[in-house]
Amino acid sequence: MFSRDELKQFEMQQELSGPQMRYFIGDVRDADRLRQAMRGVDIVIHAAAMKQVPAAEYNPMECIKTNVDGAQNVIAAAIDNEVDQVMALSTDKAANPINLYGATKLVSDKLFVAANNIAGGHRTRFAVVRYGNVVGSRGSVVPYFRKLMAEGARELPVTDLRMTRFWITLDQGVAFVIRNLQRMHGGEVFVPKIPSARITDLASAIAPGVATRVVGIRPGEKLHEVMCPGDDSHLTLEFEDHYVIRPTIQFSVPVDHIENRLGERGNPVPGGFEYNSGTNPWFLNVDEIVQLVAS
């Protein structure tokens, strides 16, 4: 466990303190510390990011140092230590980005895909998982709405009545990452098939009967999110429960991503296909959102 938050590490140690657990205080900006932490490690899950959109817009270089320079440090440390597999966590905001956070995560995705060539004769392989909003995560709208209701709010602020988002639970996200470690050849961007929800239905699920107030879309925010851009449709494969975006570059060792390491086979999507939260065929209704939030 490598992070710069000593309080969270302390709290985690109270639950997970077995002999296989090691806790390192460090920052992905520190390449030497990363190399030290990765000694003897087989698999790396890279989740560190500066991800608050307004903070990234106001502090652009800080976002770049963590999300771009930090990604390159993770790649170099993994190759130096002959790590077997590296899975980087991305975001729907990295597809057709309109804010700095999304742009840095797109750069990060490109770095991890290209790292399969950079690794050369080393055994390290890299892939990316991209998914949408995690229900109840820090800074998400669910705890924010709950906080407002606990404080006695009589209305909930929504940015736009048409707004939609992809939603996934933390447990679903973790399971998807682990499954893709078994699937990956290297160079893939894995995208789960997950439901969308309307912001108005989310508000109704958390606070039934409470009025909403439209406050407008914030700088750097989209009406709908995209996880598989139409411009990448020629690279996108559809599997039973997920999509794979293949690399735009040719690797020195050719890989056939149509069949993964579990023997699952994908099919090319139609030209111009876009996986968009607004046109997603799977939408949650209010009752389903209530169940999802409760979980």
MIDOSE-1310 file (N, C-alpha, C; in nm, 2 decimals, decimal comma, always signed):
residues 295
mfsr	+0,09/-0,12/+0,00/+0,00/+0,00/+0,00/+0,09/+0,12/+0,00; +0,08/+0,20/-0,11/+0,17/+0,31/-0,13/+0,08/+0,44/-0,14; +0,09/+0,53/-0,05/+0,02/+0,65/-0,06/+0,08/+0,76/+0,03; +0,03/+0,88/+0,02/+0,09/+0,99/+0,11/+0,00/+1,02/+0,22
delk	-0,11/+0,94/+0,24/-0,21/+0,97/+0,35/-0,18/+0,87/+0,47; -0,11/+0,92/+0,56/-0,08/+0,83/+0,68/-0,20/+0,80/+0,76; -0,30/+0,88/+0,77/-0,42/+0,85/+0,84/-0,49/+0,73/+0,78; -0,51/+0,74/+0,65/-0,58/+0,63/+0,59/-0,50/+0,50/+0,60
qfem	-0,37/+0,51/+0,59/-0,29/+0,39/+0,61/-0,30/+0,33/+0,75; -0,30/+0,42/+0,85/-0,32/+0,37/+0,98/-0,46/+0,30/+1,00; -0,56/+0,36/+0,95/-0,69/+0,30/+0,96/-0,70/+0,17/+0,89; -0,63/+0,16/+0,77/-0,63/+0,03/+0,70/-0,56/-0,08/+0,77
qqel	-0,45/-0,04/+0,84/-0,37/-0,13/+0,91/-0,45/-0,20/+1,03; -0,55/-0,13/+1,08/-0,63/-0,19/+1,18/-0,71/-0,31/+1,13; -0,74/-0,31/+1,00/-0,81/-0,42/+0,94/-0,73/-0,52/+0,86; -0,62/-0,47/+0,80/-0,54/-0,56/+0,72/-0,39/-0,54/+0,76
sgpq	-0,35/-0,63/+0,84/-0,21/-0,62/+0,90/-0,14/-0,75/+0,89; -0,17/-0,84/+0,79/-0,11/-0,97/+0,78/+0,04/-0,95/+0,73; +0,11/-1,06/+0,73/+0,25/-1,06/+0,69/+0,28/-1,02/+0,55; +0,17/-1,04/+0,46/+0,19/-1,00/+0,32/+0,17/-0,85/+0,30
mryf	+0,13/-0,78/+0,40/+0,10/-0,64/+0,38/+0,22/-0,55/+0,42; +0,25/-0,46/+0,33/+0,35/-0,36/+0,36/+0,30/-0,22/+0,34; +0,32/-0,13/+0,42/+0,27/+0,01/+0,40/+0,38/+0,11/+0,38; +0,38/+0,18/+0,27/+0,48/+0,28/+0,24/+0,41/+0,42/+0,23
igdv	+0,47/+0,51/+0,30/+0,43/+0,65/+0,28/+0,52/+0,70/+0,17; +0,45/+0,76/+0,07/+0,52/+0,81/-0,05/+0,43/+0,87/-0,15; +0,49/+0,93/-0,25/+0,41/+1,00/-0,35/+0,46/+0,95/-0,49; +0,36/+0,93/-0,59/+0,40/+0,89/-0,72/+0,49/+0,99/-0,79
rdad	+0,50/+1,11/-0,74/+0,60/+1,20/-0,79/+0,74/+1,17/-0,76; +0,76/+1,08/-0,66/+0,90/+1,05/-0,61/+0,94/+0,91/-0,67; +1,02/+0,92/-0,78/+1,05/+0,80/-0,86/+1,14/+0,71/-0,77; +1,23/+0,76/-0,69/+1,32/+0,67/-0,61/+1,24/+0,59/-0,51
rlrq	+1,14/+0,66/-0,45/+1,06/+0,59/-0,34/+0,97/+0,49/-0,41; +0,92/+0,51/-0,53/+0,84/+0,41/-0,60/+0,93/+0,29/-0,63; +1,05/+0,31/-0,68/+1,14/+0,19/-0,71/+1,16/+0,11/-0,58; +1,18/+0,18/-0,47/+1,20/+0,10/-0,34/+1,07/+0,03/-0,31
amrg	+0,95/+0,09/-0,32/+0,83/+0,02/-0,28/+0,80/-0,10/-0,37; +0,84/-0,10/-0,50/+0,80/-0,21/-0,59/+0,90/-0,33/-0,59; +1,00/-0,32/-0,50/+1,09/-0,44/-0,50/+1,01/-0,56/-0,46; +1,02/-0,67/-0,54/+0,96/-0,80/-0,50/+0,81/-0,80/-0,53
vdiv	+0,76/-0,70/-0,60/+0,61/-0,69/-0,63/+0,58/-0,76/-0,76; +0,47/-0,83/-0,77/+0,43/-0,90/-0,89/+0,33/-0,82/-0,97; +0,24/-0,75/-0,90/+0,12/-0,68/-0,97/+0,11/-0,54/-0,91; +0,09/-0,44/-0,99/+0,07/-0,31/-0,94/-0,06/-0,26/-0,99
ihaa	-0,15/-0,20/-0,90/-0,27/-0,13/-0,94/-0,25/+0,01/-0,91; -0,25/+0,09/-1,02/-0,21/+0,24/-1,01/-0,34/+0,32/-1,00; -0,38/+0,37/-0,88/-0,50/+0,44/-0,86/-0,48/+0,59/-0,82; -0,35/+0,62/-0,80/-0,32/+0,76/-0,75/-0,35/+0,86/-0,86
amkq	-0,42/+0,97/-0,82/-0,45/+1,07/-0,92/-0,50/+1,20/-0,84; -0,48/+1,31/-0,90/-0,54/+1,43/-0,86/-0,67/+1,44/-0,95; -0,79/+1,43/-0,89/-0,91/+1,41/-0,97/-1,02/+1,51/-0,95; -1,00/+1,61/-0,87/-1,11/+1,71/-0,86/-1,10/+1,81/-0,97
vpaa	-1,20/+1,82/-1,06/-1,19/+1,90/-1,18/-1,16/+2,05/-1,15; -1,23/+2,12/-1,06/-1,20/+2,26/-1,03/-1,06/+2,28/-0,98; -1,02/+2,19/-0,89/-0,88/+2,20/-0,83/-0,78/+2,19/-0,94; -0,80/+2,09/-1,03/-0,70/+2,07/-1,14/-0,70/+2,20/-1,23
eynp	-0,81/+2,26/-1,26/-0,82/+2,38/-1,35/-0,74/+2,49/-1,28; -0,75/+2,50/-1,15/-0,69/+2,61/-1,08/-0,54/+2,59/-1,05; -0,50/+2,46/-1,04/-0,36/+2,42/-1,01/-0,31/+2,32/-1,12; -0,30/+2,37/-1,24/-0,28/+2,28/-1,35/-0,15/+2,20/-1,34
meci	-0,04/+2,27/-1,30/+0,09/+2,20/-1,30/+0,09/+2,09/-1,19; +0,02/+2,11/-1,08/+0,01/+2,01/-0,97/-0,06/+1,89/-1,02; -0,16/+1,91/-1,10/-0,24/+1,79/-1,16/-0,14/+1,72/-1,26; -0,07/+1,79/-1,34/+0,02/+1,73/-1,44/+0,13/+1,65/-1,37
ktnv	+0,19/+1,71/-1,26/+0,29/+1,64/-1,18/+0,25/+1,50/-1,13; +0,12/+1,50/-1,08/+0,07/+1,37/-1,03/+0,02/+1,28/-1,14; -0,06/+1,33/-1,23/-0,13/+1,24/-1,32/-0,04/+1,20/-1,44; +0,05/+1,28/-1,48/+0,13/+1,25/-1,60/+0,27/+1,21/-1,55
dgaq	+0,34/+1,30/-1,48/+0,48/+1,26/-1,43/+0,47/+1,14/-1,34; +0,37/+1,14/-1,26/+0,35/+1,02/-1,17/+0,33/+0,89/-1,24; +0,25/+0,90/-1,35/+0,23/+0,78/-1,43/+0,36/+0,73/-1,49; +0,44/+0,82/-1,54/+0,57/+0,78/-1,60/+0,66/+0,72/-1,49
nvia	+0,66/+0,77/-1,37/+0,74/+0,72/-1,26/+0,69/+0,58/-1,23; +0,56/+0,55/-1,23/+0,51/+0,42/-1,20/+0,56/+0,32/-1,31; +0,56/+0,36/-1,43/+0,60/+0,28/-1,54/+0,75/+0,24/-1,53; +0,83/+0,34/-1,51/+0,98/+0,32/-1,50/+1,01/+0,23/-1,38
aaid	+0,95/+0,25/-1,26/+0,97/+0,17/-1,14/+0,93/+0,03/-1,17; +0,82/+0,01/-1,23/+0,77/-0,13/-1,26/+0,86/-0,20/-1,35; +0,91/-0,14/-1,46/+1,01/-0,20/-1,55/+1,14/-0,23/-1,48; +1,19/-0,14/-1,40/+1,31/-0,16/-1,33/+1,31/-0,28/-1,23
nevd	+1,19/-0,30/-1,18/+1,17/-0,41/-1,08/+1,12/-0,54/-1,14; +1,10/-0,54/-1,27/+1,05/-0,66/-1,34/+0,91/-0,70/-1,28; +0,83/-0,61/-1,25/+0,69/-0,63/-1,21/+0,62/-0,71/-1,33; +0,54/-0,80/-1,30/+0,47/-0,88/-1,41/+0,36/-0,80/-1,48
qvma	+0,27/-0,74/-1,40/+0,15/-0,67/-1,46/+0,13/-0,54/-1,39; +0,09/-0,44/-1,47/+0,05/-0,31/-1,41/-0,08/-0,27/-1,47; -0,18/-0,25/-1,39/-0,31/-0,20/-1,43/-0,34/-0,06/-1,38; -0,36/+0,03/-1,47/-0,38/+0,17/-1,44/-0,53/+0,20/-1,44
lstd	-0,58/+0,27/-1,34/-0,72/+0,31/-1,34/-0,74/+0,45/-1,41; -0,83/+0,45/-1,51/-0,86/+0,57/-1,58/-1,00/+0,62/-1,54; -1,06/+0,70/-1,63/-1,18/+0,77/-1,60/-1,26/+0,80/-1,73; -1,39/+0,80/-1,72/-1,46/+0,84/-1,84/-1,43/+0,98/-1,89
kaan	-1,37/+1,06/-1,80/-1,33/+1,20/-1,84/-1,21/+1,20/-1,93; -1,14/+1,09/-1,95/-1,03/+1,08/-2,03/-1,07/+1,06/-2,18; -1,20/+1,03/-2,21/-1,24/+1,01/-2,34/-1,30/+1,14/-2,39; -1,24/+1,19/-2,50/-1,28/+1,33/-2,56/-1,27/+1,43/-2,44
pinl	-1,16/+1,45/-2,38/-1,16/+1,54/-2,26/-1,18/+1,68/-2,29; -1,25/+1,75/-2,20/-1,27/+1,90/-2,21/-1,22/+1,97/-2,09; -1,16/+1,90/-1,99/-1,10/+1,96/-1,88/-0,96/+1,91/-1,86; -0,88/+1,98/-1,77/-0,74/+1,94/-1,76/-0,73/+1,80/-1,69
ygat	-0,81/+1,77/-1,60/-0,81/+1,64/-1,53/-0,82/+1,53/-1,64; -0,93/+1,54/-1,72/-0,95/+1,44/-1,83/-0,83/+1,43/-1,92; -0,77/+1,55/-1,96/-0,66/+1,55/-2,05/-0,54/+1,48/-1,99; -0,51/+1,51/-1,86/-0,40/+1,44/-1,80/-0,42/+1,29/-1,79
klvs	-0,54/+1,25/-1,77/-0,57/+1,10/-1,76/-0,56/+1,04/-1,90; -0,60/+1,11/-2,01/-0,58/+1,06/-2,14/-0,43/+1,04/-2,17; -0,35/+1,14/-2,13/-0,20/+1,13/-2,15/-0,15/+1,01/-2,07; -0,20/+0,99/-1,95/-0,16/+0,88/-1,86/-0,20/+0,75/-1,93
dklf	-0,32/+0,74/-1,99/-0,36/+0,62/-2,06/-0,27/+0,59/-2,17; -0,23/+0,69/-2,25/-0,14/+0,67/-2,36/-0,01/+0,62/-2,32; +0,04/+0,68/-2,20/+0,17/+0,63/-2,15/+0,17/+0,49/-2,11; +0,06/+0,44/-2,05/+0,06/+0,30/-2,00/+0,04/+0,21/-2,12
vaan	-0,03/+0,25/-2,22/-0,04/+0,16/-2,34/+0,10/+0,15/-2,41; +0,16/+0,27/-2,43/+0,29/+0,27/-2,50/+0,40/+0,20/-2,42; +0,38/+0,19/-2,29/+0,48/+0,13/-2,20/+0,51/-0,02/-2,24; +0,41/-0,08/-2,31/+0,44/-0,22/-2,35/+0,55/-0,23/-2,46
niag	+0,57/-0,12/-2,53/+0,68/-0,11/-2,62/+0,81/-0,07/-2,55; +0,79/+0,03/-2,46/+0,91/+0,08/-2,39/+0,97/-0,03/-2,30; +0,89/-0,13/-2,26/+0,94/-0,24/-2,17/+1,05/-0,32/-2,25; +1,04/-0,32/-2,38/+1,14/-0,39/-2,46/+1,15/-0,54/-2,42
ghrt	+1,26/-0,59/-2,38/+1,28/-0,73/-2,34/+1,24/-0,76/-2,20; +1,19/-0,66/-2,13/+1,14/-0,68/-1,99/+1,01/-0,75/-2,00; +0,97/-0,82/-1,89/+0,85/-0,90/-1,89/+0,72/-0,82/-1,85; +0,74/-0,70/-1,81/+0,63/-0,62/-1,75/+0,53/-0,58/-1,86
rfav	+0,40/-0,60/-1,83/+0,29/-0,57/-1,93/+0,20/-0,47/-1,86; +0,14/-0,38/-1,94/+0,06/-0,27/-1,89/-0,07/-0,27/-1,96; -0,18/-0,24/-1,88/-0,31/-0,22/-1,94/-0,39/-0,11/-1,86; -0,51/-0,07/-1,90/-0,58/+0,03/-1,84/-0,73/-0,01/-1,82
vryg	-0,79/+0,03/-1,71/-0,93/+0,01/-1,68/-0,99/+0,14/-1,68; -1,10/+0,16/-1,75/-1,17/+0,29/-1,76/-1,31/+0,27/-1,71; -1,36/+0,34/-1,61/-1,50/+0,33/-1,57/-1,55/+0,47/-1,52; -1,68/+0,47/-1,49/-1,75/+0,60/-1,46/-1,75/+0,63/-1,31
nvvg	-1,85/+0,70/-1,27/-1,85/+0,75/-1,13/-1,87/+0,63/-1,03; -1,79/+0,63/-0,93/-1,80/+0,53/-0,82/-1,90/+0,57/-0,72; -2,01/+0,50/-0,69/-2,11/+0,54/-0,60/-2,05/+0,56/-0,46; -2,07/+0,68/-0,41/-2,03/+0,70/-0,27/-1,89/+0,74/-0,25
srgs	-1,81/+0,75/-0,36/-1,67/+0,78/-0,35/-1,65/+0,93/-0,30; -1,53/+0,96/-0,25/-1,51/+1,09/-0,20/-1,53/+1,19/-0,31; -1,61/+1,30/-0,28/-1,63/+1,41/-0,38/-1,74/+1,38/-0,48; -1,81/+1,26/-0,47/-1,92/+1,23/-0,56/-2,04/+1,29/-0,51
vvpy	-2,15/+1,29/-0,59/-2,27/+1,37/-0,56/-2,35/+1,30/-0,46; -2,34/+1,16/-0,44/-2,42/+1,09/-0,34/-2,39/+1,14/-0,20; -2,27/+1,14/-0,15/-2,25/+1,19/-0,02/-2,28/+1,34/+0,00; -2,26/+1,41/-0,11/-2,29/+1,56/-0,11/-2,44/+1,58/-0,09
frkl	-2,52/+1,51/-0,16/-2,67/+1,52/-0,15/-2,71/+1,48/-0,01; -2,65/+1,37/+0,04/-2,68/+1,32/+0,18/-2,65/+1,42/+0,28; -2,53/+1,49/+0,27/-2,49/+1,59/+0,36/-2,59/+1,70/+0,36; -2,63/+1,75/+0,24/-2,73/+1,86/+0,24/-2,86/+1,82/+0,31
maeg	-2,91/+1,70/+0,29/-3,03/+1,66/+0,35/-3,01/+1,65/+0,50; -2,90/+1,60/+0,55/-2,87/+1,59/+0,69/-2,87/+1,73/+0,76; -2,84/+1,83/+0,68/-2,83/+1,97/+0,72/-2,96/+2,04/+0,71; -3,07/+1,97/+0,66/-3,20/+2,03/+0,65/-3,23/+2,10/+0,53
arel	-3,16/+2,07/+0,42/-3,19/+2,14/+0,29/-3,33/+2,11/+0,24; -3,39/+2,21/+0,18/-3,52/+2,19/+0,13/-3,52/+2,18/-0,02; -3,41/+2,18/-0,08/-3,39/+2,16/-0,22/-3,25/+2,11/-0,25; -3,23/+2,04/-0,36/-3,10/+1,99/-0,40/-3,06/+2,06/-0,53
pvtd	-2,93/+2,10/-0,53/-2,88/+2,17/-0,65/-2,84/+2,07/-0,76; -2,89/+2,08/-0,88/-2,85/+2,00/-0,99/-2,80/+2,09/-1,10; -2,69/+2,04/-1,17/-2,63/+2,12/-1,27/-2,72/+2,14/-1,40; -2,78/+2,03/-1,44/-2,87/+2,03/-1,56/-2,96/+1,92/-1,55
lrmt	-3,09/+1,94/-1,58/-3,19/+1,84/-1,57/-3,17/+1,72/-1,67; -3,09/+1,74/-1,78/-3,07/+1,64/-1,88/-2,94/+1,56/-1,85; -2,87/+1,59/-1,74/-2,74/+1,53/-1,72/-2,75/+1,38/-1,68; -2,65/+1,30/-1,74/-2,65/+1,16/-1,71/-2,50/+1,12/-1,68
rfwi	-2,49/+1,01/-1,61/-2,35/+0,96/-1,57/-2,36/+0,81/-1,57; -2,24/+0,75/-1,60/-2,22/+0,61/-1,58/-2,20/+0,58/-1,43; -2,25/+0,47/-1,37/-2,24/+0,44/-1,23/-2,19/+0,30/-1,21; -2,10/+0,29/-1,11/-2,05/+0,16/-1,07/-2,02/+0,16/-0,92
tldq	-2,04/+0,04/-0,86/-2,00/+0,04/-0,71/-1,85/+0,01/-0,70; -1,80/+0,04/-0,58/-1,66/+0,01/-0,55/-1,63/-0,14/-0,57; -1,72/-0,22/-0,51/-1,69/-0,37/-0,52/-1,69/-0,41/-0,67; -1,78/-0,36/-0,75/-1,79/-0,39/-0,89/-1,66/-0,35/-0,96
gvaf	-1,61/-0,23/-0,93/-1,49/-0,18/-0,99/-1,37/-0,26/-0,95; -1,36/-0,30/-0,83/-1,25/-0,39/-0,78/-1,25/-0,52/-0,86; -1,37/-0,58/-0,86/-1,38/-0,71/-0,93/-1,35/-0,70/-1,08; -1,38/-0,59/-1,14/-1,35/-0,57/-1,28/-1,20/-0,56/-1,30
virn	-1,13/-0,49/-1,21/-0,99/-0,48/-1,23/-0,92/-0,61/-1,21; -0,96/-0,69/-1,11/-0,90/-0,82/-1,09/-0,92/-0,91/-1,21; -1,05/-0,91/-1,26/-1,08/-1,00/-1,37/-0,99/-0,96/-1,49; -0,97/-0,84/-1,51/-0,89/-0,79/-1,63/-0,74/-0,82/-1,62
lqrm	-0,69/-0,84/-1,50/-0,56/-0,89/-1,48/-0,54/-1,03/-1,54; -0,65/-1,10/-1,53/-0,65/-1,24/-1,59/-0,67/-1,23/-1,74; -0,73/-1,13/-1,79/-0,76/-1,12/-1,93/-0,65/-1,06/-2,01; -0,58/-0,97/-1,96/-0,49/-0,88/-2,03/-0,37/-0,95/-2,10
hgge	-0,35/-0,90/-2,23/-0,23/-0,93/-2,30/-0,13/-0,82/-2,27; -0,18/-0,69/-2,27/-0,10/-0,57/-2,26/-0,15/-0,48/-2,36; -0,17/-0,35/-2,33/-0,21/-0,25/-2,42/-0,35/-0,22/-2,43; -0,44/-0,30/-2,36/-0,58/-0,28/-2,37/-0,63/-0,16/-2,28
vfvp	-0,74/-0,10/-2,32/-0,82/-0,02/-2,23/-0,95/-0,09/-2,21; -0,97/-0,14/-2,09/-1,09/-0,22/-2,06/-1,20/-0,13/-2,01; -1,32/-0,14/-2,06/-1,44/-0,06/-2,03/-1,55/-0,15/-1,99; -1,61/-0,14/-1,87/-1,72/-0,23/-1,83/-1,85/-0,18/-1,89
kips	-1,94/-0,28/-1,91/-2,08/-0,24/-1,94/-2,15/-0,22/-1,81; -2,18/-0,09/-1,79/-2,24/-0,05/-1,66/-2,36/+0,04/-1,69; -2,45/+0,06/-1,59/-2,57/+0,14/-1,62/-2,54/+0,29/-1,61; -2,63/+0,36/-1,67/-2,64/+0,51/-1,66/-2,75/+0,55/-1,56
arit	-2,74/+0,67/-1,51/-2,85/+0,73/-1,43/-2,86/+0,87/-1,46; -2,98/+0,92/-1,46/-3,01/+1,07/-1,47/-2,99/+1,14/-1,34; -2,93/+1,25/-1,34/-2,91/+1,33/-1,21/-3,04/+1,35/-1,14; -3,15/+1,38/-1,22/-3,28/+1,40/-1,15/-3,33/+1,28/-1,08
dlas	-3,31/+1,16/-1,14/-3,35/+1,03/-1,08/-3,27/+1,01/-0,95; -3,14/+1,04/-0,96/-3,05/+1,02/-0,84/-3,10/+1,11/-0,73; -3,13/+1,24/-0,76/-3,18/+1,32/-0,65/-3,31/+1,27/-0,59; -3,40/+1,22/-0,68/-3,53/+1,16/-0,63/-3,50/+1,04/-0,54
aiap	-3,40/+0,96/-0,58/-3,37/+0,84/-0,50/-3,32/+0,87/-0,36; -3,24/+0,98/-0,35/-3,18/+1,01/-0,22/-3,27/+1,10/-0,14; -3,35/+1,18/-0,20/-3,44/+1,27/-0,13/-3,58/+1,28/-0,20; -3,66/+1,17/-0,18/-3,79/+1,17/-0,24/-3,88/+1,29/-0,21
gvat	-3,94/+1,35/-0,31/-4,03/+1,46/-0,28/-3,96/+1,60/-0,26; -3,82/+1,60/-0,26/-3,75/+1,72/-0,23/-3,73/+1,79/-0,37; -3,75/+1,92/-0,37/-3,74/+2,00/-0,50/-3,59/+2,01/-0,54; -3,57/+2,03/-0,67/-3,43/+2,05/-0,72/-3,42/+2,19/-0,78
rvvg	-3,30/+2,24/-0,78/-3,27/+2,38/-0,82/-3,16/+2,37/-0,93; -3,18/+2,41/-1,05/-3,08/+2,41/-1,15/-2,98/+2,52/-1,13; -2,85/+2,48/-1,12/-2,74/+2,57/-1,09/-2,65/+2,59/-1,21; -2,67/+2,51/-1,32/-2,58/+2,52/-1,44/-2,46/+2,43/-1,43
irpg	-2,42/+2,40/-1,55/-2,30/+2,31/-1,57/-2,17/+2,39/-1,53; -2,09/+2,32/-1,45/-1,97/+2,38/-1,40/-1,86/+2,38/-1,51; -1,76/+2,47/-1,50/-1,65/+2,47/-1,60/-1,59/+2,33/-1,60; -1,57/+2,29/-1,73/-1,50/+2,16/-1,75/-1,59/+2,04/-1,73
eklh	-1,72/+2,06/-1,72/-1,82/+1,95/-1,70/-1,89/+1,92/-1,82; -1,93/+1,80/-1,85/-2,00/+1,76/-1,97/-2,15/+1,73/-1,93; -2,24/+1,73/-2,03/-2,37/+1,69/-2,01/-2,39/+1,54/-1,99; -2,31/+1,47/-2,08/-2,31/+1,32/-2,08/-2,16/+1,28/-2,08
evmc	-2,13/+1,17/-2,03/-1,99/+1,12/-2,03/-1,98/+1,01/-2,14; -1,86/+1,00/-2,19/-1,82/+0,90/-2,29/-1,71/+0,81/-2,24; -1,72/+0,68/-2,27/-1,61/+0,59/-2,23/-1,54/+0,52/-2,35; -1,62/+0,50/-2,46/-1,56/+0,46/-2,59/-1,59/+0,56/-2,69
pgdd	-1,50/+0,65/-2,73/-1,53/+0,75/-2,83/-1,55/+0,69/-2,97; -1,64/+0,76/-3,04/-1,67/+0,72/-3,18/-1,54/+0,72/-3,27; -1,45/+0,81/-3,24/-1,33/+0,81/-3,32/-1,24/+0,69/-3,30; -1,27/+0,61/-3,19/-1,19/+0,49/-3,16/-1,27/+0,37/-3,20
shlt	-1,38/+0,38/-3,27/-1,47/+0,27/-3,30/-1,40/+0,16/-3,38; -1,30/+0,20/-3,47/-1,23/+0,10/-3,55/-1,14/+0,02/-3,46; -1,11/+0,06/-3,34/-1,02/-0,01/-3,25/-1,10/-0,08/-3,14; -1,23/-0,07/-3,13/-1,31/-0,11/-3,02/-1,37/-0,25/-3,04
lefe	-1,36/-0,34/-2,95/-1,41/-0,47/-2,95/-1,52/-0,49/-2,84; -1,63/-0,56/-2,87/-1,73/-0,58/-2,77/-1,73/-0,72/-2,73; -1,72/-0,74/-2,59/-1,72/-0,87/-2,53/-1,86/-0,88/-2,46; -1,88/-0,99/-2,39/-2,01/-1,01/-2,33/-2,05/-0,90/-2,22
dhyv	-1,95/-0,87/-2,14/-1,98/-0,78/-2,03/-1,89/-0,65/-2,03; -1,81/-0,64/-2,14/-1,72/-0,52/-2,14/-1,68/-0,49/-2,28; -1,61/-0,38/-2,30/-1,55/-0,34/-2,43/-1,40/-0,33/-2,41; -1,33/-0,35/-2,52/-1,18/-0,33/-2,52/-1,14/-0,24/-2,63
irpt	-1,07/-0,13/-2,59/-1,02/-0,04/-2,70/-0,87/-0,08/-2,72; -0,84/-0,13/-2,84/-0,71/-0,18/-2,88/-0,61/-0,06/-2,89; -0,48/-0,09/-2,88/-0,38/+0,02/-2,90/-0,39/+0,08/-3,04; -0,35/+0,21/-3,05/-0,34/+0,27/-3,18/-0,21/+0,24/-3,24
iqfs	-0,11/+0,19/-3,17/+0,02/+0,17/-3,22/+0,04/+0,02/-3,23; +0,14/-0,02/-3,32/+0,18/-0,16/-3,33/+0,29/-0,19/-3,23; +0,27/-0,30/-3,16/+0,38/-0,34/-3,07/+0,48/-0,42/-3,14; +0,60/-0,42/-3,08/+0,71/-0,49/-3,14/+0,68/-0,64/-3,14
vpvd	+0,61/-0,69/-3,04/+0,56/-0,83/-3,04/+0,41/-0,82/-3,07; +0,36/-0,86/-3,18/+0,22/-0,85/-3,22/+0,13/-0,93/-3,12; +0,01/-0,87/-3,09/-0,09/-0,92/-3,00/-0,22/-0,92/-3,07; -0,29/-1,04/-3,06/-0,43/-1,05/-3,11/-0,53/-1,03/-2,99
hien	-0,58/-0,90/-2,98/-0,67/-0,87/-2,87/-0,81/-0,93/-2,89; -0,84/-0,98/-3,00/-0,98/-1,04/-3,02/-1,01/-1,15/-2,93; -0,90/-1,23/-2,89/-0,92/-1,33/-2,79/-0,83/-1,30/-2,67; -0,89/-1,29/-2,55/-0,81/-1,26/-2,43/-0,75/-1,38/-2,37
rlge	-0,68/-1,37/-2,26/-0,61/-1,48/-2,20/-0,70/-1,58/-2,13; -0,83/-1,54/-2,12/-0,93/-1,64/-2,06/-1,00/-1,71/-2,17; -0,97/-1,68/-2,30/-1,03/-1,75/-2,41/-1,16/-1,68/-2,45; -1,20/-1,57/-2,39/-1,31/-1,49/-2,43/-1,28/-1,42/-2,57
rgnp	-1,38/-1,42/-2,66/-1,36/-1,35/-2,79/-1,45/-1,23/-2,80; -1,40/-1,13/-2,86/-1,47/-1,01/-2,89/-1,50/-0,99/-3,03; -1,60/-0,90/-3,06/-1,63/-0,87/-3,20/-1,62/-0,72/-3,22; -1,57/-0,68/-3,34/-1,56/-0,53/-3,37/-1,70/-0,47/-3,36
vpgg	-1,70/-0,35/-3,31/-1,83/-0,27/-3,30/-1,85/-0,20/-3,44; -1,97/-0,16/-3,46/-2,00/-0,09/-3,59/-1,92/+0,04/-3,60; -1,89/+0,09/-3,72/-1,82/+0,21/-3,74/-1,90/+0,33/-3,68; -1,83/+0,42/-3,61/-1,89/+0,53/-3,54/-1,95/+0,50/-3,41
feyn	-1,94/+0,38/-3,36/-2,00/+0,34/-3,23/-1,94/+0,43/-3,12; -2,03/+0,48/-3,03/-1,98/+0,55/-2,92/-2,06/+0,50/-2,79; -1,98/+0,48/-2,69/-2,04/+0,43/-2,56/-2,06/+0,55/-2,47; -2,19/+0,61/-2,47/-2,22/+0,74/-2,42/-2,32/+0,72/-2,31
sgtn	-2,31/+0,79/-2,19/-2,40/+0,77/-2,08/-2,54/+0,82/-2,12; -2,55/+0,91/-2,22/-2,68/+0,96/-2,26/-2,76/+0,86/-2,35; -2,69/+0,78/-2,43/-2,75/+0,69/-2,52/-2,73/+0,54/-2,48; -2,68/+0,52/-2,36/-2,66/+0,39/-2,31/-2,80/+0,32/-2,30
pwfl	-2,81/+0,19/-2,35/-2,94/+0,13/-2,34/-2,98/+0,08/-2,20; -2,88/+0,09/-2,11/-2,91/+0,04/-1,97/-2,92/+0,16/-1,88; -3,04/+0,20/-1,84/-3,06/+0,31/-1,75/-3,12/+0,26/-1,62; -3,08/+0,31/-1,50/-3,14/+0,27/-1,38/-3,26/+0,36/-1,35
nvde	-3,37/+0,30/-1,30/-3,48/+0,38/-1,25/-3,46/+0,42/-1,10; -3,55/+0,49/-1,05/-3,53/+0,55/-0,91/-3,52/+0,43/-0,81; -3,60/+0,33/-0,82/-3,59/+0,22/-0,72/-3,46/+0,15/-0,73; -3,41/+0,13/-0,85/-3,28/+0,06/-0,87/-3,17/+0,15/-0,82
ivql	-3,18/+0,28/-0,83/-3,08/+0,37/-0,77/-3,08/+0,36/-0,62; -3,20/+0,36/-0,56/-3,21/+0,34/-0,42/-3,13/+0,22/-0,37; -3,15/+0,11/-0,44/-3,08/-0,02/-0,41/-2,93/+0,00/-0,42; -2,89/+0,06/-0,53/-2,75/+0,08/-0,56/-2,68/+0,16/-0,45
vas	-2,74/+0,27/-0,42/-2,69/+0,36/-0,32/-2,68/+0,29/-0,18; -2,79/+0,21/-0,15/-2,79/+0,14/-0,02/-2,68/+0,04/-0,01; -2,63/-0,01/-0,13/-2,53/-0,12/-0,13/-2,39/-0,06/-0,10
